[in-house]
Structure formats: C-alpha cells, structure tokens
C-alpha cells in the first residue's frame, strides 16, 4: 500500500466499504486534538468525515462504525438525531449546526487513502 503522494495515508481496501454499510474508523489529529474519523461508501464514492456532530462535538455512531439511518440515505447522529447528507456532510435535519468536517479521500488501485492537511494530520504513536 504505497501512497501515490506523501500527503496520502492508507486507510483500508476499497472492497471493505460496502454501499451505505459499515464505516471504516481511523484516528486523526484535528486542530491539535486526537479525534476519531470514519470513511463510508455512498453511491459508489468513498467519503470521510470527523466522527463529530456539528450540534455538539460528540461521536455520532449509533453502534460502532454504523452511521447510516435505516433507509441508507442519511448519516444520523445517535445522540440528538441530526441528519447529514452522506455525499457532502451537509446537515439536512435535526439540531445540527452546519456540515460535518470533511476529510479528503482517494481510492487508488483498490486502496482507500485519506489526505492530510495543515489542520488534519496522522496520529503518531
């Protein structure tokens, strides 16, 4: 799993992400804090977000690595019921206060990579 560029970090195999299925979790340093993030597949495309609701900075999954509502059309925050578009992270219902924090991803040669940025870095152990 060699990244195609130094700012890309391997996350999982593309086949590990089923359409509107279980997410692949990962840790990042966001604005200096270690945070959970997740990648999903929706309408054939991989998307990734911080696991942090825009209403209250709480993790959203209602079961570990499960973010989709029962219809598979929205991401739902288990704490307060905010609904988000899986393709953009935009809040479309409930108490959300804006979009989810998006993490750039790339699927290359069957591997999913996430892209670091100035405020979003890999966690060093």
Secondary structure, 3 states (H helix, E strand, C coil): CCCCCCCEEEEEEHHHCCECCCCEEEEEEECCEEEEEEEEEECCEEEEEECCCCCCCCCCCCECCECECCCCCEEECCCCCCEEECCCCCEEECCCCCCCCEECEEEECCEEEEECECCEEECCC
